[in-house]
């Protein structure tokens, strides 16, 4: 089954670092971009950024630029979202999501502008 | 980049129709036919319901339909069923400030 499998819930203290993961399963991982979406408790969806596993090309939302790092290890079909110093305000559910591929050309693939595959989410709780 | 504007809530009785609006700008909703809609149940991941303004993924009931006029997109759920009670989010491609995606503020649909 084609799916995105996210790592488990995390409980951290302010100032700690964290790296959560999203593993693509049963599809060509390097042919699809992977995005990250934040949902704070009781709030809406916020797009954080997106990465292309083929060459690690990454775009961040200005709201999250410098606050998080998105990376990928294509050898194990896994994307990551990491923090160097967590804050209580980072408490949220984090989803990885895959946009459909619009087309591939010259060895690169380009995303469509909707997410048709979602992970189940990773709940991150930051509390002292 | 501000979130797209949706009404906080909408409701209807079983069998009725409900329409949710999603208002953006000419840099997002109005400028591109890349509006999508997602359904989210409490504690669950969002699910794609409509993409590219009006297209339905396989498996989505045809009770769900999308449209757009100017800077406002709409999702209509016809023949409301109890299972349609959920949060709905619109989203659009945006060409401003190297943004790519922007979500709406979300609408809670209640089936009375």
Interface residues (C-beta under 8 A of the other chain):
Chain A: X35 X37 X44 X45 X46 X47 X50 X59 X61 X62 X63 X95 X97 X100 X111 X112 X113 X114 X115 X116 X118 X119 X120 X121
Chain B: X1 X3 X32 X34 X36 X38 X40 X44 X45 X46 X47 X48 X51 X52 X57 X89 X91 X92 X93 X97 X98 X99 X100 X101 X102 X103 X104 X105 X106
